[in-house]
Structures are given as C-alpha cells and as structure tokens.
C-alpha cells in the first residue's frame, strides 16, 4: 500500500536506524578467519615441503646402492697454458682402495673424526641447526656463501648426490637429503661411508687405503697419533700431505688432538704423548713419471681449498693452469745441469719459480731437483716453504728508505758500527767478505751487497717501515713481533714464491699482481665452470722507486767491485738481479728479472744442513743465468722504462749531493723532480781562526780567519778519514774569541777648537788595553797619541778627551786602537772637522755608521806616528768582524789617563 504523504517523516527529523554490533563477536570472527588462513597456509607449506622432501628423499638409494654410487668417478685433467696435459686424476680403482667395515675402525679414529668434523654427529638429525643459523648470518652479511655448516652426514650427501655449485637451493637440498639419510641409515653406516670414501691424498681413497699408504698397516692397528693424522687429511689432503708438507701435517695433527682433548675423548697425558710423537710415515712409493709434479700438487691444493677434495677428484674437470710447460722443462734442465756442481759443495737441492710480471701468471715451478728422492726429501716443494732469503731481501729495505728521502746517490758508510739491541749486547754486523769499503753510494752498497750500510739504513728508517713495505709487496710470512736489525740481512723467513712475486712488482713499474696458478676450468662437455679473469693491478710503490731499484740491480759496473765483471748475474741483455746467502751457508738465492720475466732460484738442503760455503751467486746464480738466457732467447729485450718525474744532476760521487768546485769529480744521477739535491757537504770550505785553530765564528777578527777546504764525513768517522789521509775540519768553534768584538769610536762631525769628549766601546775577547790617537787630514801619514794605554775595557762610555784648543782649522782623523793579550791590535776611526774660531765646549757626538776594521800595523804605546794602510773611515759604530792577526803588540800595565 502506498503511504500517504503525512506518513513520510520529514528529512530534517529523520534518524538513521543503526544495528548494534557485537564487538567481541567481531574479534572472535577475525581470529577464526586468521587461524583458518594460517592453517591453510601452513597446510600448503607443509604439503609443499612434504612434496619437496618426498621428491628428494625418493632419490636415496639402498645402503648397497649407496656404496656403489660412491665408487662413481670422472677423470679430472690438469693442463698447462697451451693445452699440454700435465696430469690426470684417474679412476681411484686404479689406485688404492680398501673398504673397511665400521667394526674395524679403532675408537680413536672414530672419536677423532667426530671431534674434528661434527661433534654432534651421534645426536643431530643430519643437520646442525645452530651451525646453519651462524653460517646463514655470516653469508648474508658477506653477500655470498663464505661459510658452511656441514655435518658428516651432509658431507656424505655432497660426496654422493650433489653438484659442487655454492647456492642456497643446493644447501636446502643438501639438508633435506641429510635428514632423510639419517632416518634411513644408522650413524655407524653413515660414518662408514664417510671414512671409506673420502680422499686422503696420494691416490688413497678411504682410511683403509690411507692407513696402508702412510703407515703400512691396516686401520685396526692405528695408534692415536696415526688416527689423528689421517683425520687431519680429510679437509685438505694436498695441503697437509705428510710427504710434501710434513710440518703442516704435524700442525694439523695437533689441532685434531686438541679437539679430541676438548671433547673429552683423550686425557691430557694422551694428548701430550701423541702430539710429540714423530710423523711416523713409511717411505713414499715411487710414482709414475709425471710432468711438473710439485706444480700439480700446488694446483691441487688450491682446487681442494676452492671446491673440496671430493668434487675435484670425482668431478671430471679440465683445469687449465698458467704453467708454460716449455719453460718448466727449461727450469728442470737448468737445475739438473748444475746439480753435480752443487752436490760437490754439499748442496743437494734447488728450486725455481718464474712469473710473468705483467699478469702474475706462474710460468714455471720447480719444487726440487728430484721429486722422487727419498734421501733428500724431494717431495717437499721448497718453492712454497719459508726460508731465510739472505741479501735478496735488501731491495725491500732500500725501497722503504726511498720513501724516507734516500736516493741511489745517498752516501752510506760501510764501516764498523754498533747498534743498541735492548738488553742484549750491541749488534755489530759484518760484511760477507769481512772488509769495509768506507763511504759509498746506496747504489754501490746494494749492487755490491754490503751488509753494514743496509743495517744502518734500517736503523734509521725503522723496522716497521720495512715490514710494511714487505706486506705491500705480498710477503706475508714475516709475522713475528721480535725482528731485529738483522731483518735487513734476511733473518726473517719468506718463501721463494713470495719473494719472486715481490720482485715482479719491481719489474712491473711498481704495480703488484697476485700470483695466479689457474686460468680457467671447464667440465667434460667443455662448458666453462670457472672463467678466466683479468688480473688486478695494485699500485704499491712509486714507479720512480721501482725504476731506481731496476737501474741499480741491472748495473753490472756497480757490482763489479765485489762480484767481478764476468759474474753469473750478467746476461746477454739487460736484467736486474740480486743474490743472497744466509750467514750459516744454509741457503743460497738469486732473484732477477727483465720487464718480461722474473725468476727466483734457491739452492741448499731440505733438512737445513749447511753447504760447503756455497754462496748465492755461485750456487743459485748459474741456474738463474741459464734459465733466463734460454727462456728469453727468442724474445726482444727491452730496457727498463724510465718514468716521468725524475731529473738529472751532476753530483759528487762521494756525497751524492750537488757537485761544487771543491769536489774532485762529478757523475750524473737522477733525483725526484720535487726533491733536487743540495750542495755537497763532504767537500767543504770553512773559515778557521788562525789564533785558536778552531772553526771561526763571527767574533773572530776577519784578518785572523783563513778559508780552507776539508773532507767532512761527520765526527763519527773522523778517525777513519784521518787514517786515510783526508783533512777533516776541526769540530770545536773558536774558544779564544768567545765574546763579540765591540770597538766603537764616537766623535762630532765638526767642532770649534776646545776639549772634545770621545765616547764609545773598547772590549773584545783577550782584551789587554786601548788607546786613542789623531792624525791630520782624512788619510793621515802619521799619528799622535791622545791617551796612554788604558787597560780597562769600556762599553758605551767615556773613552777619553782630546784637547783640540790649539788645533788649526781643518780635517782630522781620530783612531781607537784595541790590543789583545796575544799581541794583536785592532782599530776603528772617526773623521772630525775643526772649525776656525775661539775654543768652545764639545758638542754632542753624532751617530756614526759601522766601519770595517783592519789590523793596526803597530800598537806600540809610543806617541811616534805610524803608518796605517787602511783607507780613511767615517765615524764608527759597533764593528763585528773576522780578522787575521798581524804584528804583535806587547801589552803594558799603565794607569788610565786623565782627560787632557
């Protein structure tokens, strides 16, 4: 029914009808919806997770299939830079494999593996959540996977099922499979697979094979230290290879034992006994001939660290290395060609490293002359072992000195010196030949390998400066905190590879490149797994300093004094080279380079026994010489490029400073553009007071100062210089004329006849007396006394009075003469004009200028006139001069005269 108009309410009074809502019901409804959504999401996630888990878990084999799958293998090959095959990691069944059941594992072996690789192994579900969280946080912070969290079970998964890529999806897959593996297999079965299938080096796959390879016994007979050593090999069998790196193997064994002690598997007594036990490995069986065996082991160590041993030895990769097999053969031939000469001097081994300085590629690496030598430890790669470098470290000390203002021309003293050494007796280095050259340039000191100058230089610049420079150049072996000044002579240990790489920065004009061994890696299908990268150039030293070193080390003339003109360091083309010998004759070195190639050679004995006084130049030098000549025979030979920012100057060959007229000869040298040389300070002209024979000062009379030329090598070396017949300067300043000469005569410029008051000063060192005279005219030919000798010095006071009452008008000259106790006389003059007219009192004296004093020809106190050769002087002021004594005056004791 249609409503009547009256039934329709007015819009102005219409109230909306609002339904009351139950707030509590709304909250409950929202919670219910949220829970439903969450349950749905969780259900979806759970379903997905279950599906994903089931997808991966269904791929797990049976226990028997698990063992069969671990035996699968793909050959990995190592090549040189030109594609020449170096080594194949063949099917391990062609090597040594012994499968050992779990029950035959000794308890120490199991405990060592668990303590070292996964201390929660027997309790975790296949993964370690705490380790996963820590690794995840660190990896997210770094932006890449830098830390793993793998349990033993996860490592089994990686060995058997997964590819080597480092991705988060792979880690998730790994965790799922590890969990399922734990569910299906016992812990003993998992550990049995792990220990039987891990590669332990020297073609030993599993602890059974490794036990026989290293100790010649079955696993069940392993002692505690032997079990610890095998477990230590699990992570990096090449790095801790007891044949190649016995010291590293012992260090790793101790780490395993400490972990066992921390987990309570062994007592402190067991730890101490096992950690001090000898290595105990049996001799290594000779292996089939292979190319560059030390190089192969070096590359394998890098690959193991990057990809893991299992991935490397099962992955089927083609690894292209930086080695040039042709240069490697030259290195081997050069060393073996001199080995008989070395052995005649009780040196049984040699090593060589060659690097391309432009890109850091290692082109040759010879770790020993005979890899298979058991007698002389041929498996040890001496190229990577720290040894004392002798004088080959000196360029680094001088390079640091260049940054402290030294130049190749800087004068150094090759003379016996003593340096404080804390609570120890002073350090007194000696030269290799036990001779001393005296003053010589830094150029000659380095080229001739003098010990004393470089120690003195290091003492000046400080040991931290040299260590910092070594770090910049890539030498990281110098880690001790107690190095002394002998560091400049090679007391710290470095590796041949490190030092050769440091020299590469010299050849590369101050730019350092990290040495590299691997160019790129492909899989069996030729797909690139690790691409080749451009080398990174890092400027570490001023190119001008690098040039200075190259210029010095290639200067055969500079080293002739010590090594002779025809020495092994001289090639048929320009090359920079430095030799080194340890002071106990254990190590001989030669490291040298051209702009295209740098090579370092070591000779000695692996067991550190001394040679028969074989030095680096005669031991390592010939090997280096032959290698460089052959390696660069067909290449153009360029000189070391000279960078900008250097200027030439003619310098004194002794002081290394700017040549002056007093220097006997001049040579050309280079200097930094912003730091040109100063004048020579060795050949100098100095003023000598003839009275005292000491260095003249401004107090000495000028007529008593003689200019003489000396050779000044600093006071510390005066005795040596005098013994050589050199004239050295006196070291004391004049002790006679210790006070300033103060001879001043003040008089009015003109005055009427009368009494003239004369004021001024008469004092000096050795003062005896003074007197006043006058003469007629501006240049008197005779003098008349005004006063007698007055033996009291005067300073700014009354000197005397001149009675000029009867003097005719005209010009006169007054003279003040001061005599010294040694009989010298010094004068000053003042001009005065007598006006015509009656006598008057003396007007005030006018200010007078300074005069130049000349010695009085006679200071005899008689009034008779004397002739003086000096020109007429104007009125005087204080005179300061250096003089030479003339005739002697005899001092007399006379009373001061009264005014006349």
ZIQUI-V883056 format. One line per field, one symbol per residue. psi: psi as a letter, one per 20 degrees, with the letter a starting at -180 (. if undefined). burial: I if it has 24 or more other C-alpha atoms within 12 Angstrom, else O. A space follows every 10 residues. Layout:
BEGIN
psi = ???
burial = ???
END
This chain:
BEGIN
psi = ppqqhhipqq hijppqoppp qoghhgghgg gggggggghg ghgggggggg ggghghhiip rrgghghhhi iqqpppqpra ijjppgqpnr phiicppopp qhiipqhhgg hggghghnij giiqkhrohg hggghgghhh hijroiprkp rgghhgghhh hqrjqnrhhh hggggghhgh ghhhqrhggg hggghhiqpk qlkooqhghh ghghikqrhi jprghgghgg hhighmhghk oihgmhghgg ghghgghhhg ghjjhrrhgg ghghijqrgj qqqppprqpq pmhhgghggh gghghgiqgg ggiiilqooo ripohghghg gghgghijhh hghikkojrq qqppqoihij pohqoohrho hjohhjlhip nhhjppqpib iiihhhghgh hhikiqrhip pqomqpqppq lcirqqpnqr qgjkrpibpr qhghgghjlp gghhghghhg hqghggghgg ghjjojiniq ikqaiihijk hqprqhgggh hghhhghkkj pqpppqhpgr praijjppgo rqqpqppoph qphhhggggh ggijnhhhih hgirgnriio rjrpqpqprq pqijkhppqp prrrihppqp pqqbphjjqq rmlorhhifh ghgggggggg hjhjqqoqrp pprrjqqqqp rpighjrppr iiphrqrprq rphimrqrqp jgoqpqpppi ghjrpqaiip phijpppqpr oojqhhjggg ghhijqoqqq iqrpigmiqq pnopopqqhq qrpapppprb qnqrpkpgrr rqrqqprimq irqpphrapo jpqpolaphr ppokhjpqqa qrpqppppqr hjjqpqrqrp qqppqqaqqr qprqqqpqrq rpqqqphpkp jqiqqqppiq rpqrqrappp rprpqcqpqo qqnqqpqrp.
burial = OOOOOOOOOO OOOOOOOOOO OOOOOOOOOO OOOOOOOOOO OOOOOOOOOO OOIOOIIOOI OOOOOIIOOI IIIIIIIIII IOOOIIIIII OIOOOIIIII IIOOIIIIII IIIIIIIIII IIOIIIIIOO OIOOIIOOOO OOOOIOOIII IIIIIIIIII IIIIOOOOOO IIIIIIIIII IIOOIOIIII IIIIIIIIII IIIIIIIIII IIIIIOOIII OIIIIIIIII IIIIIIIIII IIIIIIOIII IIIIIIIIII IOOOIIOOOO IOOIIOOOII IOOIOOOOOO IIIIIIIIII IIIIOOIIII IIIIIIIIII IIIIIIIIII IIIIIIOIIO IIIOIIIIII IIIIIIIIII IIIIIIIIII IIOOOIIIII IIIIIIIIII IIIIIIIIII IIIOOIIIII IIIIIIIOOO OOOOOOOOII IIOOOIIIII IIIIIIIIII IIIIIIIIII IIIIIIIIII IIIIIOIIOO OOOIIIIIII IIIIIIIIII IIIIIIIIII IIIIIIIIII IIIOOOOOOO OOOOOOOOOI IIIIIIIIII IIIIIIOIIO OIIOOOIIII IOIIIIIIII IIIOIIIIII IIIIIIIIII IIIIIIOIOI IOIIIIIIII IIIIIIIIII IIOOOOOOOI OOOOOOOOII IIIIIIIIII OIIOOOOOII IIOOOIIOOI IIIIIIIIII IIIIIIIIII IIIIIIOOII IIIIOOIIOI IOOOOOIIII OOIIOIIIOI IIIIIIIIII IIIIIIIIII IIIIIIIIII IIIIIIIIII OIIIIIIIII IIIIOOOIII IIIIIOIOOI IIIIIIIIII IOIIIIIIII IIIIIOOOOO OIOOIIOIOO IIIIIIIIII IOOOOIOIOO OIIIIIIIII IIIIIIOOIO IIOOOIOOOO
END
